[in-house]
Each structure stands twice: as C-alpha cells, then as structure tokens.
C-alpha cells in the first residue's frame, strides 16, 4: 500500500486524551481558586461603642471599637476617636436645659462619620455624668433631671442604640478608671501586680487600688471579674475635692478669716497660692456658688483677690480643707474615710497629669518637686503672662494653687511619702487611648454584648494541606495516564505504518 494513502490517527485527538486533559485543566483551576480563597486576608469584623464623659468643666465623646470575637468574654476595646464638646459641662446648663443636648450635636455628627453606617443601629451610646452633675443634683434635683432629659432627647435623635444617660457614682468612676489603666497596661492578662488609679477632675478626686490589708468599710470595696480573674478593690471618691472645688474651699476659708461681720468696704483677699502681682476683682456669688460650702453673706459682695506667691504658706492654707484628726477606723485618708496603706505603682491621670505636665514636674522626686514649685509660685505674675501668652489667664493663674493642692492631696491626704513618690506615674495616654474612666466603662459593658461568629478560612489548615496534597496527587496520576496512553498510541500507530 502507498504510504501517502495511509492515514495515521493523531493520539491527541483521541476522546480519552481530550477528557483527561480537560479534567487536569479543571483540577488545576480548582486548586488555584481554592488556594486564593483559602489564603486571602480575613476581613476583621468590628463592633463600636460611644461613651460620653460629661464632666464638671467639659464633655468629651469617645468612640471605641473592638473585634466582634471576644477574648475570655471581655471585648478587646481600643479608642478609635475622641471629640471635645465646645463649651462648659452639661451641669452649667441648669438654667437652660435644652442647651445641654444641643451642645452635643457637633461631636455626635462626627461619630456618624467615623462609624460605618451599617453598624449604626447596633452601636450603643452611653452618657455618664460625673461630679458636676452630682453637685447639681444635690443643689437642684429638678434641674439635674431636666438636663439629663435634654441630653437623652438629643442622643435618641441619632441612628445609634441609645442605652441611657445617667449620673455615675464616684465609686464607679474610680473603679472604671482603675480598669482603664490596667487594661491599657495589659496587667489584666498577666499574673503580675496591678496599677493603682488616681483621678482628679474639677469637682472630685478618686483613688482605687488592690490593697494588701482588709477593707474595713463596705462602701469602699468593689469587685470585678475580668479575663477570668477576680479583683477586690479599694476605692473612694471625694466629692468637692476636685481642683476647682478645692480652690473654692480654700479661698472660702481664707475669706472667712479675713471678714468682719459689718465690713462694708471692699475686702482684700491676700492669697499665697497666686503669683505676686496678681490682682483680680471678684464677687462672692461667682466664686462660692457651690453646694460644697456653706453660703457666704457679705455686706459688700465684691472683693480683691491679691497674689502673694508664697508656696509654704499656700500649702499650709490648703491643709485646712482636709480634716485629718477624726478617724473611726484603724487608719484613714482624710475626713474620716477609711483607706488602707497605698501599695504598688499608681497611674495618676486627668488633672493630675495636665497640671504636673504643664509645670514639668512629672518625673522629679518629691523634694525636688517642692523646690521647683516654690520657685514657680514666687515668679511675678507679669512674667508668667509673658512666658505663656497663648494660655487663658484664668487657667494660668491657678497652676500654682492646683499643683500645690495635688502635692498636698497626695502627701497629706492619700499618705504618699518621699519613699514611694517614685511609684506614681503621671499619664495622659497609654498607647493611643486616653487614661480615664470611659474606656473601663465601655470594657465592662462589652461583657453584655454577644459576640459574632468570626470570619474563618474555607477549611481548616490541616484539611487544606491534605486536600491540596491529594488533589495534586490525583492530577499527577492523570498526567501519567495521559503520558502512558500517548506513548502506547504512538507505538501502535508506528506499527500500523510499517
């Protein structure tokens, strides 16, 4: 037979080969697709919460976020954003309650932008009012209720899950501040010791720590369970002993010692806690309009506030606002309040930090701090103003008093000494989060928020490796089958030609 007349079949055209090749190609595509899906970065689900800190002097809005999957039943919360509300604290709106709610609008609009829209309905909003509102409630309960109603009405108008606006107790404020500093310091997940918390606001101050001694007063103890550990804390909040109220108490005592019952001429209040050369005209109602002290009546309600700049006399005058004589327990801080011996390291935040940081006194010994503060207080007022032209004179004038008050509160009130002064760390932030009670509050509240199921890979890692191995082995077998089939077909074709 003529060779040109012999038609040889191409083995690639055989149906079996075509089928096997198609299976191999599809298998490779499946392996690549599964590999891509399996190894793509997992989308982290987040939940959000908003806490408004309605303090005595101002309100701040904090936005927190945490993974939807929780660790040991406590959400891993971090601060995402903060916004300071313009104006004074909500307690200042007692005569105009509607203004309290309106003041929050700008910051709440920011919150709407910062939190993904699909998370708005499930994002809880809490407002906690502290010492300023505690004082207003003592003075005028009806006015405090109207202010809270106003902020509640405002917060309910936003697309978040409103959870309440309330006045938190001083005990809660202290305890949640303790949670914050220990959470941020990562002490709650370690078997090591915890950090005590020192908080100072405008109207109150708090001390919280884990004591080595028994707590003799039930009102000063609080228990928490976090990350599987139980904590038994000592805590106390001194209402009227924030730096602003303490200034009024101190000035009031000085003024009382100066007064004469029938005095009609303007009175001169000579104050060692203000710089020499400082002179300001004040009125009694504007200074002493507080339930922290008894009402003061003067024939002439105007007085001249004159600075002397004498630090040692300033400290002596401040000591008069503390009652350290009467103590019904084995030991006390002041005003008859039980306090065990301070123990361990402490984080001092809020006004503790802001005042001491401004004066660059956050890292000195107690003796050096006193020396520097004495020099600062004796600096003429004119020079102080020249050195700090961008700071409001009201705040600038009070730093000498505030720092002296802080030293006296820590040393005479809380019983810190030169030996353990180094155990106090003045802190504003730890990481990216502010030290304060709000993060601890949010952290505690996340225990009541159910966790979502996490996004997981397509299959467990071990299953993925096994699948890829078996699938690769199958494709290899198919390739070998094609190879042997191709060789056999080629040899058969050559025999047919011969």
HUJO-V837099 format. One record per pair of residues at least 6 apart in sequence whose ideal C-beta (glycine too) atoms are under 7 Angstrom apart, sorted by the first residue. I is the first residue (numbers start at 1). J is the second residue. D is the distance in Angstrom with one decimal. If there is no record, write none. Layout:
i-><I;I>
j-><J;J>
d-><D;D>
This chain:
i-><6;8;8;9;11;11;11;11;14;16;17;17;17;20;20;20;21;23;24;24;24;27;27;27;28;31;31;34;37;38;38;38;38;42;43;44;45;45;45;45;45;46;46;46;46;47;47;47;47;48;48;48;48;48;48;49;49;49;49;49;50;50;50;50;50;50;51;51;51;51;51;51;51;52;52;52;52;53;53;53;53;53;53;54;54;54;54;54;54;54;55;55;55;55;55;56;56;56;56;56;56;56;56;56;56;57;57;57;57;58;58;58;58;59;59;59;59;60;60;60;61;61;61;61;61;61;62;62;62;63;63;63;63;63;64;64;64;64;64;64;65;65;66;66;66;66;66;67;68;68;69;69;69;70;72;72;73;74;74;74;74;74;75;75;75;77;77;77;77;78;78;79;79;79;79;80;81;82;83;83;85;85;85;86;86;87;89;90;90;90;90;90;91;91;91;91;91;93;93;93;94;94;94;94;97;97;97;98;100;100;100;101;101;101;101;102;104;104;105;108;112;115;120;120;121;121;122;123;123;124;124;125;125;125;125;125;126;126;126;126;127;127;127;128;128;128;129;129;129;130;130;130;130;131;131;131;131;131;132;132;133;133;134;134;135;135;135;135;136;136;137;137;138;139;148;151;152;155;155;156;170;170;170;170;171;171;171;173;173;173;173;174;174;174;174;174;174;174;174;175;175;175;175;176;176;176;176;177;177;177;177;177;177;177;178;178;178;178;179;179;179;179;179;180;180;180;180;180;181;181;181;181;181;182;182;182;183;183;183;184;184;184;184;185;185;187;187;188;188;188;189;193;194;195;195;195;196;196;196;196;196;196;197;197;197;198;198;198;198;198;199;199;199;199;200;200;200;200;200;200;201;201;201;202;202;202;202;203;203;203;203;203;204;204;204;204;204;205;205;205;205;206;206;207;207;208;208;208;209;209;209;209;209;209;210;210;210;211;211;211;212;213;213;215;215;215;216;216;216;217;217;220;220;220;220;221;221;221;222;222;223;223;223;224;224;234;236;236;240;240;243;243;243;245;245;246;246;247;247;248;248;248;248;248;249;249;249;250;250;250;251;251;252;252;252;253;253;254;254;254;255;255;258;258;259;259;262;263;263;264;264;265;266;266;266;266;267;268;268;268;269;269;269;269;270;270;271;271;271;271;272;272;272;272;272;272;273;273;273;273;273;274;274;274;274;274;275;275;275;275;275;275;275;275;276;276;276;276;276;276;277;277;277;277;278;278;278;278;279;279;280;281;281;282;282;283;283;284;284;284;284;285;288;307;309;309;311;311;311;311;311;314;314;314;314;315;315;318;318;318;319;319;322;322;322;323;323;324;324;326;327;328;329;331;332;332;333;333;333;333;334;342;342;342;342;344;345;345;346;346;346;347;347;347;348;348;348;348;349;349;349;349;350;352;352;353;353;353;355;355;355;355;356;356;356;356;357;358;359;359;359;359;361;361;361;361;362;364;365;365;366;366;367;369;370;373;373;373;376;377;384;385;385;388;410;416;427;428;428;429;433;459>
j-><497;493;497;493;17;486;489;490;489;485;482;485;486;478;481;482;482;478;475;478;479;471;474;475;475;468;471;458;458;457;458;459;464;455;455;67;67;68;452;454;455;65;66;67;68;65;66;68;449;63;64;65;115;119;123;64;123;124;442;445;61;63;111;123;125;160;62;64;126;128;438;441;442;59;61;127;128;59;60;62;128;436;438;89;90;127;128;129;130;133;89;130;132;201;202;89;91;130;131;132;201;202;203;242;244;88;89;202;244;84;85;88;89;85;89;90;104;82;84;85;82;83;85;107;108;111;79;82;438;80;81;111;114;115;77;78;79;80;439;442;78;80;75;76;77;78;446;76;451;452;451;452;454;451;227;228;447;226;227;443;446;447;443;446;449;439;442;443;446;432;433;432;433;434;439;114;114;434;107;110;103;104;107;103;106;103;132;100;129;133;147;151;132;133;135;136;147;99;100;147;136;140;143;147;146;147;150;150;147;150;151;150;151;153;154;154;151;154;154;158;158;123;159;160;159;161;161;160;161;161;163;155;160;161;162;163;163;164;441;445;151;155;165;166;168;441;166;167;168;168;173;201;204;201;203;204;239;242;202;203;144;167;167;239;203;290;291;292;143;144;144;167;291;291;165;165;165;162;165;162;204;206;237;239;222;235;237;199;206;237;437;197;199;206;207;208;235;236;237;208;222;233;235;437;440;441;444;197;199;206;208;436;437;440;197;208;233;440;224;226;440;443;444;435;436;437;439;440;195;197;347;430;435;188;194;195;439;440;443;430;431;433;435;195;430;194;195;226;227;229;227;344;210;345;346;347;208;209;342;344;345;346;208;346;347;207;346;347;348;352;205;206;349;350;242;243;350;351;352;406;242;350;351;242;243;244;245;239;240;242;244;245;237;238;239;241;242;238;241;242;409;235;237;236;414;233;234;235;233;234;342;343;344;346;231;232;233;234;340;343;343;340;341;221;234;340;329;330;338;329;338;234;235;236;338;232;233;234;233;235;230;231;232;231;233;340;337;339;249;292;351;402;405;290;292;321;405;398;401;287;288;290;292;293;292;293;321;317;318;321;269;287;288;293;296;320;321;269;271;317;269;303;267;269;267;298;299;299;300;299;300;300;300;302;303;304;303;303;304;306;303;304;305;306;306;308;305;306;307;308;308;309;310;313;314;317;314;317;400;401;404;305;307;397;400;401;307;309;377;379;380;381;384;400;307;308;309;378;380;381;307;380;381;382;306;307;381;397;304;306;305;302;304;303;305;301;302;296;298;301;303;301;296;381;377;378;373;374;377;378;404;377;400;401;404;404;408;404;405;408;408;412;334;412;413;334;335;334;412;336;336;336;338;339;338;339;339;413;414;415;413;414;415;416;420;423;423;425;423;424;425;425;427;435;424;425;426;427;427;428;435;436;436;406;426;426;427;428;399;402;403;406;362;403;406;426;426;399;373;376;399;403;369;372;373;403;426;372;418;421;418;421;418;407;407;403;404;407;400;400;396;393;396;396;416;424;435;434;435;435;439;467>
d-><6.0;5.2;6.4;6.5;6.3;5.3;3.5;6.0;6.5;6.4;6.1;6.3;6.9;5.5;6.1;5.0;6.7;6.0;5.6;5.1;6.4;6.4;6.8;5.0;6.7;6.6;5.6;6.7;5.1;5.5;5.0;6.8;5.3;4.8;5.5;6.2;6.8;3.9;5.7;7.0;6.6;4.8;6.8;6.3;6.5;6.9;5.8;5.3;6.6;6.5;6.8;5.1;4.8;5.5;4.5;4.8;6.3;5.2;5.1;7.0;6.6;5.6;5.7;6.4;4.5;6.4;5.0;7.0;5.2;6.7;4.3;5.7;5.2;6.1;5.2;4.1;7.0;6.6;4.8;6.7;6.3;6.6;5.0;6.2;4.8;5.8;6.7;4.1;6.7;6.5;5.4;5.3;6.1;5.7;6.6;5.1;6.3;6.7;5.3;3.0;6.0;4.0;4.0;6.6;6.8;6.4;5.4;4.4;6.8;6.4;6.4;6.5;5.6;4.1;5.9;6.0;7.0;6.0;5.3;6.8;6.8;4.5;6.7;4.2;6.9;6.4;6.2;5.2;4.9;4.7;4.3;5.8;5.6;6.6;4.9;6.7;5.9;6.3;6.8;4.8;6.3;4.6;3.9;5.1;4.4;6.9;6.2;5.6;6.0;3.8;5.5;7.0;4.3;4.7;4.7;5.3;6.1;5.6;5.7;6.6;6.7;6.3;6.9;3.4;6.9;6.4;5.5;5.1;6.2;6.8;6.1;6.0;3.9;6.5;6.6;6.5;4.8;6.6;3.8;5.0;5.5;6.0;5.3;6.8;6.7;5.3;4.7;4.2;6.5;6.8;5.5;6.1;3.7;5.0;6.9;4.5;6.9;4.5;3.9;5.7;5.8;6.3;4.2;6.4;3.9;4.9;4.5;5.5;4.8;4.6;5.3;3.9;4.9;5.6;3.2;6.8;6.3;5.3;6.8;5.4;6.7;5.7;4.2;5.8;6.4;6.4;6.1;4.7;6.0;4.9;4.6;5.4;4.6;6.6;5.2;6.0;5.1;6.2;7.0;6.9;5.8;6.5;3.8;6.8;4.4;6.2;7.0;4.6;6.9;6.4;5.7;6.4;6.8;5.9;3.4;3.6;5.8;6.0;6.9;5.3;5.8;4.8;5.9;5.9;5.8;6.7;5.6;6.9;6.2;4.5;4.2;6.2;4.8;4.6;5.3;5.0;4.7;5.2;6.5;4.9;5.8;6.3;2.3;6.1;6.1;5.5;6.1;6.9;5.6;5.9;4.9;6.7;6.5;3.4;6.8;4.2;4.1;6.8;5.3;5.8;4.9;6.1;5.2;4.0;3.4;4.6;6.7;4.5;4.7;6.2;6.4;6.3;4.4;6.2;4.0;4.0;6.2;6.9;6.8;7.0;3.2;5.8;6.5;5.9;6.1;6.5;4.4;4.0;5.1;5.2;4.1;6.8;5.6;5.3;5.0;5.4;6.8;6.8;5.8;3.5;5.9;5.6;6.9;5.5;6.0;5.0;5.9;5.1;5.0;6.9;5.2;5.4;5.3;5.4;6.6;5.1;6.5;3.2;6.9;5.8;6.8;3.9;4.6;7.0;5.9;5.8;5.4;6.9;4.0;5.8;6.5;4.3;6.2;5.3;6.3;6.2;5.3;4.1;4.7;7.0;4.5;5.8;6.2;4.6;6.3;4.0;7.0;6.9;6.9;4.1;6.4;5.0;5.4;6.1;5.0;6.4;4.8;5.2;4.9;5.8;6.6;6.8;4.6;6.0;5.7;5.7;6.9;4.0;7.0;6.0;6.7;6.4;6.4;6.9;6.4;6.9;6.0;4.7;3.9;6.1;5.1;4.1;6.6;4.4;5.3;6.8;5.0;6.4;5.0;6.7;4.1;5.6;6.2;5.1;5.8;6.6;6.8;6.4;5.1;5.6;6.7;6.8;5.6;4.8;7.0;5.8;5.7;6.7;6.8;3.6;5.3;4.8;5.9;6.2;4.9;6.1;5.4;6.5;5.7;6.2;6.0;5.6;6.6;6.5;6.2;5.9;4.6;5.9;5.6;5.5;6.8;6.3;5.8;5.0;6.6;5.3;6.7;5.9;6.4;6.1;5.6;6.9;6.0;6.1;6.8;7.0;6.6;6.1;6.8;4.8;5.4;6.6;5.9;5.2;6.2;6.1;4.1;7.0;4.7;5.7;5.4;6.7;5.2;6.6;5.2;5.7;6.1;6.6;5.8;6.3;4.4;7.0;4.0;3.7;4.3;6.4;4.0;6.8;5.6;3.9;6.2;7.0;3.2;6.0;6.4;6.9;4.7;4.9;6.8;6.1;6.3;3.9;5.6;6.3;5.7;6.1;3.9;6.8;5.5;6.6;6.5;4.8;3.9;5.6;6.9;3.2;4.1;6.0;6.4;5.3;4.7;6.3;5.8;5.8;5.3;5.2;5.6;5.6;5.4;4.4;6.9;6.5;5.2;6.1;5.2;4.5;5.9;3.9;4.3;6.9;6.4;6.4;6.9;6.8;4.9;5.5;5.6;6.0;5.5;4.7;6.1;6.1;4.2;6.0;5.7;5.9;5.0;5.0;6.7;5.1;6.0;6.0;4.1;6.7;5.9;6.1;3.9;5.5;5.7;6.7;5.0;6.1;6.3;6.1;6.7;6.9;4.9;6.7;6.0;5.0;6.9;5.4;5.0;6.2;5.4;6.8;5.0;6.9;5.3;6.7;3.7;6.3;6.3;6.1;5.9;4.7;5.9;4.8;6.3;4.6;5.3;6.0;5.0;6.6;6.6;5.0;6.5;6.2;7.0;6.2;6.3;5.5;5.0;6.2;6.8;6.7;4.1;6.7;6.8;6.4;4.5;4.1;6.4;6.6;6.8;5.4;6.4;7.0;6.4;4.1;6.3;6.7;6.9;5.6;4.7;6.7;5.2;6.9;6.5;6.5;5.8;6.7>
